Amino acid sequence: MTLDELLLEWSYRSEKGYPSLDNPSDVSILKQILEQLDLPANVILKRIVKETPLQSKDFESSTNNQDTKYRGGDRAHLFVDKINNQEEFELKDGSKVIIDPDASIQAIELLLQREYGRDMIFYDMDGNKLSLSQFEKTPEFGGGAGAGGGSVDTRIMESAHCYACAIAYYIKQGPINEDDLLGATNSEQFAQAKQHVDVDAELDEIEEFFDRKPQWYSSIVKATNKIYSLFPNKDYTFHRNSEQVEMLYNAWKNSLERDEKSIEYSKMKDDKWNPADIWLFSPKATGTEWSGNLEVLNGQIADFYEDGDLIGVSLKMIKKKDDPEIKTFNDPDIEKENYEYEGYNSSPGSANSEIKFTGGIAVARMFSKTKNFNIEIKGKGAQGGKAGKEAIDTILTRNGLGVLPDNKEVEEAFTGELSEDSPLKPYYDKLYYLYDRFIKNIAVDKFAEQYQHETPAWRVGKFYSLTLIEMLEDNKPNPANEIINDIMRYAYSSTKDSSKFIKIYELLK
């Protein structure tokens, strides 16, 4: 196909009869054509599709990206919802961050008030200041399909780790450096490594990813060398979303269905069972018939790990340290770390509350205005780990304290008009009691005045967080300590039903 023929075919397939690089749908069509011609689609698209950083003007319209669940959504509210839901944002430097909603409250208010022209400053959970221009313009905010983003980049990044490991084990037979990861498409080392990986990203995608986000060179090198130092001299195949990995997780899902009465959390997600991003399979582990019994299945994984034949690895970006931290989770031979409840902090102005424990704090908050009560861990090395209301209710019940009130009923109580004869009035009375006890003494009329000025999100958030604090304060040291430990283990993917994995990360200060 000549260039003229390619342009003609592209125009023919385009919705308007002529293509535009500003239209994500047209870019996607071009990618399909290039792939059909066996050309490095992602590399070519990177050269011709120019992405700008996220700008305030991007919030002035709704997204029309056809490949995202946010199709037709309001971009400003989408941005705020991602903050409240504690979802990760991509930055231009290739890293990912979670935004602190409390520290970023002024910027959030500007977004909700549509005052996009003013400077908006956000803060991540480590207190780092971020301007809007530092955010990647991903597809949900109007970014084009050619640059990738979100889950696409995760897929490519994790696949790149697998190739890097294969180069270390089979080509270098030792530590690698950044030069070993250059030019993936035409690299002899990548070509040799390909037979030792089973991943869902192509070499041209990996090359394009490194070209766009070079910060990952260093991080992947550090993680790879750490893995090689821990598990040398093994004939591994390196997997990401492969058939072997699918068989492993299907065994877990089947055991979950069969053993529903005996498991700890009936609706536990994949990453709470095992959050590994890549897997190292030796020939002994490859093709294993995994047990349909959860206890036996986890035992199989632990036994293979002990012999170095199956290693699940959870990866985090390594920015500064040359020698990253490593931690093994769910090892039956290692005593689990214990935590103790150490009190709370709840300020009058915030809808959230903090629960203190040895080594860190847990933020109790609603992650979507008046819905989805969660606890997020802010301890070292566990940033972003969360436990939702269902898990919290399970933990409270197991410790003899019952469940938190129903979200729908609480939301109705604090969003409607307050009246003395309302059957939901007791929720208001309980909130006053909790505020007076755990925040500051306040007269009934003064609280009523403050209540009228507060948002439903504040009312619901305060009610839930203080209700949990009441349970802990009234039941210390035990079962308060047991509850904290259970929450921590769930957030860490370290429940009694979770399986063995290692985490490679940079210790947060």
TORPAKE-483669 format. One record per residue (C-alpha): residue in three letters; x, y, z. Coordinates in pm, whole numbers, padded with zeros to 5 digits, always signed. Each point is the difference from the previous one (the first is absolute). Example, Ala and Ser with C-alpha at 12.3 -4.5 7.8 and 13.67 -1.06 7.14 Angstrom:
<sites>
ALA+01230-00450+00780;SER+00137+00344-00066;
</sites>
This chain:
<sites>
MET+00000+00000+00000;THR+00134+00339-00103;LEU-00035+00307+00221;ASP-00278+00135-00223;GLU-00184-00334+00023;LEU+00038+00001+00380;LEU-00142+00353+00024;LEU-00288-00098-00228;GLU-00082-00308+00211;TRP+00021+00206+00318;SER-00233+00263-00141;TYR-00245-00267-00116;ARG-00024-00151+00350;SER-00027+00337+00179;GLU-00342+00104+00122;LYS+00008+00340-00174;GLY+00166-00126-00318;TYR+00324+00174+00087;PRO+00232-00085+00290;SER+00120+00223+00281;LEU+00284-00062+00244;ASP-00200+00193+00258;ASN-00274-00265-00010;PRO+00079-00305+00220;SER-00227-00217-00215;ASP+00193+00089-00318;VAL+00332-00062+00175;SER-00128-00341+00107;ILE-00093-00081-00363;LEU+00346+00101-00119;LYS+00153-00228+00262;GLN-00208-00293-00129;ILE+00117+00062-00356;LEU+00365+00021+00102;GLU-00030-00323+00199;GLN-00156-00176-00300;LEU+00303+00108-00202;ASP+00234-00145+00270;LEU+00140+00345+00068;PRO+00107+00125+00349;ALA-00329+00179+00061;ASN+00074+00144+00342;VAL+00341+00134-00100;ILE-00145+00169-00309;LEU-00292+00146+00192;LYS+00235+00136+00261;ARG+00180+00192-00273;ILE-00310+00158-00147;VAL-00246+00035+00291;LYS+00114+00283+00221;GLU-00143+00007+00349;THR-00009+00310+00217;PRO-00010-00012+00380;LEU-00333+00028+00174;GLN-00121+00361-00009;SER-00283+00190+00166;LYS-00178+00037-00335;ASP-00032-00379-00016;PHE-00260+00020+00277;GLU-00226+00228-00203;SER-00153-00280-00204;SER-00109-00361+00042;THR+00215-00281-00127;ASN-00101-00162-00327;ASN+00248-00283+00013;GLN-00180-00311-00118;ASP+00239-00238+00168;THR-00053+00108+00357;LYS-00264-00060+00263;TYR-00005+00376+00051;ARG-00155+00062-00343;GLY-00205+00314+00014;GLY+00094+00068+00361;ASP+00075+00337+00152;ARG+00380+00019+00017;ALA+00014+00226+00306;HIS-00223-00231+00202;LEU+00187-00300-00137;PHE+00326+00147+00131;VAL-00155+00063+00343;ASP-00159-00347+00009;LYS+00339-00159-00072;ILE+00144+00196+00293;ASN-00282-00098+00236;ASN+00018-00364-00112;GLN+00376+00000+00060;GLU+00073-00106-00357;GLU+00348+00048-00144;PHE+00089+00288-00233;GLU+00277-00023-00257;LEU+00262+00273-00006;LYS+00202+00116-00299;ASP+00315-00151+00150;GLY-00152-00349-00015;SER-00074-00038+00369;LYS-00342-00043+00160;VAL-00139+00181+00301;ILE-00302+00001+00228;ILE-00126+00349+00081;ASP-00068+00097+00361;PRO-00357+00140-00003;ASP+00039+00185+00328;ALA+00321+00178-00094;SER-00137+00075-00349;ILE-00337+00131+00114;GLN+00051+00351-00146;ALA+00078-00138-00346;ILE-00296-00238+00023;GLU-00232+00290+00084;LEU+00129+00195-00301;LEU-00075-00298-00223;LEU-00351-00042+00136;GLN-00063+00375-00032;ARG+00135-00014-00358;GLU+00259+00266+00069;TYR+00247-00171-00231;GLY+00197+00311-00083;ARG+00147+00030+00346;ASP+00314-00183+00111;MET-00086-00339+00145;ILE+00254-00167+00228;PHE-00040-00362+00103;TYR+00189-00204+00260;ASP+00076-00370-00009;MET-00014-00224+00308;ASP+00367+00075+00073;GLY-00065+00376+00004;ASN+00164+00069-00339;LYS-00143+00305-00180;LEU-00135-00061-00352;SER-00114+00247-00262;LEU-00248-00095-00269;SER+00271+00001-00268;GLN+00172-00294+00171;PHE-00297-00231-00070;GLU-00008-00226-00306;LYS-00288+00073-00234;THR-00137-00353-00002;PRO-00295-00109-00219;GLU-00270+00070+00260;PHE+00108+00365-00006;GLY+00008+00027-00378;GLY+00340-00151-00072;GLY+00047-00183-00326;ALA+00020-00376-00038;GLY+00348+00008-00143;ALA+00175+00092+00319;GLY-00154-00276+00206;GLY-00075+00054+00365;GLY-00147-00151+00311;SER-00044-00376-00017;VAL+00174-00009-00340;ASP+00320+00138+00148;THR-00024-00236+00295;ARG-00021-00295-00239;ILE+00304+00119-00194;MET+00204+00095+00307;GLU-00051-00338+00166;SER+00080-00180-00326;ALA+00321+00206-00024;HIS+00099-00128+00345;CYS-00036-00356-00130;TYR+00228+00070-00298;ALA+00254+00169+00226;CYS+00005-00304+00228;ALA+00049-00233-00297;ILE+00295+00211-00119;ALA+00156-00017+00349;TYR-00049-00376+00036;TYR+00076-00125-00349;ILE+00210+00259-00185;LYS+00199+00196+00258;GLN-00017-00278+00260;GLY+00036+00273+00256;PRO-00105+00359+00073;ILE-00124+00218-00285;ASN+00028+00372-00069;GLU-00215+00253-00182;ASP+00183-00053-00329;ASP-00127-00359-00004;LEU-00356+00131-00038;LEU+00060+00228-00299;GLY-00158-00057-00342;ALA-00228-00290+00088;THR-00129-00048-00356;ASN+00344-00052-00156;SER+00192-00115+00307;GLU+00173-00335-00029;GLN-00033-00043+00377;PHE-00378+00052-00010;ALA-00024-00244-00292;GLN+00184-00267+00201;ALA-00200+00076+00313;LYS-00334-00041-00179;GLN+00003-00380+00027;HIS+00017+00030+00380;VAL-00299+00232+00050;ASP-00374-00042-00028;VAL-00156+00346+00007;ASP-00274+00203-00168;ALA+00205+00293-00135;GLU+00195+00018-00327;LEU+00359+00117-00037;ASP-00102+00314-00189;GLU-00233+00090+00287;ILE+00284-00042+00250;GLU+00236+00213-00210;GLU-00263+00270-00035;PHE-00070-00013+00374;PHE+00367+00055+00088;ASP+00021+00281-00255;ARG-00299+00170+00164;LYS+00083-00077+00363;PRO+00379-00040+00034;GLN-00021+00017+00381;TRP-00099-00364-00007;TYR+00342-00105-00132;SER+00157+00051+00341;SER-00289-00145+00198;ILE-00020-00319-00207;VAL+00378-00050+00015;LYS-00004+00031+00382;ALA-00294-00238+00041;THR+00148-00254-00243;ASN+00339-00004+00170;LYS-00170-00042+00337;ILE-00197-00300-00129;TYR+00315-00154-00150;SER+00194+00042+00324;LEU-00275-00175+00197;PHE-00073-00288-00237;PRO+00311-00070-00212;ASN+00077-00297-00222;LYS-00357-00102-00082;ASP-00148-00093-00339;TYR-00295+00234+00032;THR-00259+00104-00251;PHE-00129+00347+00080;HIS-00375+00047-00020;ARG-00247+00283-00015;ASN-00369-00078-00063;SER+00094-00330-00163;GLU-00190-00328-00024;GLN+00202-00134+00294;VAL-00096+00302+00214;GLU-00363-00028-00108;MET-00007-00366+00108;LEU+00133+00100+00343;TYR-00259+00273+00060;ASN-00281-00215-00138;ALA+00088-00261+00261;TRP-00033+00266+00268;LYS-00336+00121-00135;ASN-00132-00357-00013;SER+00114-00067+00356;LEU-00170+00322+00110;GLU-00333-00121-00140;ARG+00030-00350+00147;ASP+00120+00107+00344;GLU-00224+00305+00043;LYS-00097-00096+00357;SER+00355-00054+00120;ILE+00179+00296-00153;GLU+00059+00322+00190;TYR-00123+00250-00262;SER-00265-00126-00240;LYS+00052+00268-00267;MET+00376+00049+00015;LYS+00155+00139-00319;ASP+00291-00157-00186;ASP+00256+00242+00142;LYS-00103-00075+00358;TRP+00074-00367-00060;ASN+00324+00068-00184;PRO+00095+00342-00144;ALA+00301-00125-00201;ASP+00058+00193-00324;ILE+00238-00253-00155;TRP+00070-00367+00068;LEU+00319-00205-00025;PHE-00073-00362-00098;SER+00266-00272+00003;PRO-00059-00315-00208;LYS-00111-00178+00321;ALA-00284+00248+00056;THR-00103+00035-00365;GLY-00314-00195-00085;THR-00081-00079+00364;GLU-00348-00130+00072;TRP-00108+00250+00263;SER-00225-00113+00283;GLY-00364+00106+00028;ASN+00039+00020+00379;LEU+00117+00344+00109;GLU+00219-00121+00286;VAL+00168-00261-00219;LEU+00041+00250-00286;ASN+00175+00252+00225;GLY+00216-00284+00131;GLN+00102-00094-00354;ILE+00107+00359-00069;ALA+00194+00020+00330;ASP+00177-00332-00068;PHE+00101+00104-00350;TYR+00126+00331+00139;GLU+00216-00176+00259;ASP+00177-00190-00279;GLY+00025+00312-00213;ASP-00227-00147-00268;LEU-00287+00252+00005;ILE+00038+00364+00100;GLY-00277+00259-00015;VAL+00138+00356-00003;SER-00189+00320+00080;LEU+00180+00294-00161;LYS+00018+00366+00100;MET+00190+00278-00170;ILE+00351+00048+00142;LYS+00093+00367-00030;LYS+00303+00068+00219;LYS+00153-00299+00178;ASP+00238-00225-00193;ASP-00081-00295+00223;PRO-00378-00026+00044;GLU-00175-00157+00295;ILE-00148-00348-00016;LYS-00264-00152+00222;THR-00147-00350-00003;PHE-00372-00031+00070;ASN-00202-00297+00120;ASP+00292-00224+00084;PRO-00135-00266+00239;ASP+00344-00025+00163;ILE+00022+00372+00078;GLU-00202+00140+00287;LYS-00233+00275-00114;GLU+00076+00354+00110;ASN-00225+00121+00279;TYR-00143+00349+00037;GLU-00159+00179+00292;TYR-00274+00260+00007;GLU+00142+00332+00125;GLY-00291+00243-00018;TYR-00156+00235-00251;ASN-00008+00351-00142;SER-00308+00171-00140;SER-00010+00372-00074;PRO-00328+00197-00018;GLY+00049+00114-00359;SER+00079-00330-00166;ALA-00248-00273-00090;ASN+00275-00257+00060;SER+00156-00134+00316;GLU+00338-00158+00069;ILE+00051-00322+00190;LYS+00348-00032+00151;PHE+00185-00329+00026;THR+00361-00108+00050;GLY+00191+00102-00313;GLY-00251+00228-00166;ILE-00355+00125-00030;ALA-00316-00116-00174;VAL-00232+00257-00153;ALA-00370-00079+00042;ARG-00196+00174-00275;MET-00272-00016-00262;PHE+00167-00045-00335;SER-00285+00135-00207;LYS-00172+00284+00184;THR-00274-00183+00196;LYS+00076-00354-00120;ASN+00266-00269+00042;PHE+00145+00019+00349;ASN+00362-00114-00007;ILE+00309-00009+00212;GLU+00327+00085-00174;ILE+00333-00086+00155;LYS+00267+00270+00003;GLY+00271-00200+00177;LYS+00345-00046-00145;GLY+00012-00232-00299;ALA-00378-00041-00009;GLN-00109+00321-00167;GLY-00336-00036-00166;GLY-00101-00333+00154;LYS-00371+00010+00077;ALA-00279-00188+00171;GLY-00361+00065-00104;LYS-00316-00007+00208;GLU-00078-00364-00077;ALA+00341-00111+00125;ILE-00024+00231+00302;ASP-00344-00142+00087;THR+00141-00352-00023;ILE+00286+00094+00232;LEU-00227+00173+00253;THR-00245-00293+00002;ARG+00278-00252+00045;ASN+00110+00199+00306;GLY-00350+00007+00149;LEU-00092+00363-00079;GLY-00253-00035-00281;VAL-00004+00207-00320;LEU+00001+00367-00085;PRO-00339+00154-00088;ASP-00137-00045-00352;ASN+00144+00254-00245;LYS-00332+00069-00174;GLU-00179+00074+00325;VAL+00282+00221+00131;GLU+00011+00191-00328;GLU-00377+00060+00014;ALA+00026+00118+00360;PHE+00258+00267-00079;THR-00113+00122-00342;GLY-00370+00066+00071;GLU-00175+00264+00206;LEU+00041-00050+00372;SER-00321-00025+00205;GLU-00074-00101+00357;ASP-00243-00278-00098;SER+00223-00153-00269;PRO+00088-00365+00061;LEU+00350+00093-00108;LYS+00038+00272+00269;PRO+00196-00242+00225;TYR+00288+00017-00251;TYR+00026+00375+00057;ASP-00013-00050+00377;LYS+00273-00262-00022;LEU+00219+00230-00209;TYR-00037+00274+00260;TYR+00099-00244+00275;LEU+00305-00118-00194;TYR+00111+00353-00087;ASP-00041+00117+00360;ARG+00192-00300+00132;PHE+00286-00041-00245;ILE+00061+00346-00148;LYS-00102+00272+00247;ASN-00272+00086+00245;ILE-00269+00195-00178;ALA-00345+00127+00097;VAL-00302-00151-00175;ASP-00094+00328-00171;LYS+00358+00068-00114;PHE+00027-00347-00153;ALA-00335+00047-00176;GLU+00135+00322-00149;GLN+00321-00167-00119;TYR-00193-00298-00136;GLN-00205+00227-00227;HIS+00316+00148-00149;GLU+00168-00337-00066;THR-00035-00207-00319;PRO-00164-00344-00009;ALA+00348-00141-00073;TRP+00125+00144+00332;ARG-00300-00130+00194;VAL+00022-00355-00140;GLY+00380-00015+00017;LYS+00011+00123+00357;PHE-00276-00237+00106;TYR+00174-00309-00137;SER+00354+00087+00109;LEU-00105+00097+00353;THR-00223-00307+00033;LEU+00301-00219-00073;ILE+00214+00199+00243;GLU-00269-00050+00267;MET+00021-00377-00051;LEU+00378+00008+00036;GLU+00007+00234+00302;ASP-00266-00201+00184;ASN+00182-00329-00062;LYS+00368+00069+00063;PRO+00246-00152+00027;ASN-00191-00302-00129;PRO-00171-00063-00231;ALA+00112+00344-00131;ASN+00351-00137-00066;GLU-00139-00306-00177;ILE-00218+00223-00220;ILE+00298+00216-00098;ASN+00205-00309-00082;ASP-00279-00145-00215;ILE-00042+00327-00189;MET+00374+00028-00057;ARG+00027-00358-00126;TYR-00289+00051-00240;ALA+00154+00322-00134;TYR+00338-00174-00032;SER-00154-00298-00190;SER+00105-00208+00296;THR-00319-00166+00126;LYS-00010-00363+00102;ASP-00136-00074-00348;SER+00275+00190-00186;SER+00294-00174-00168;LYS+00373+00056+00005;PHE+00169+00278-00202;ILE+00282+00250+00024;LYS-00020+00376-00031;ILE+00284+00210-00141;TYR-00038+00365+00094;GLU+00164+00318+00121;LEU-00054+00071+00368;LEU-00210+00311+00049;LYS+00133+00261+00239;
</sites>
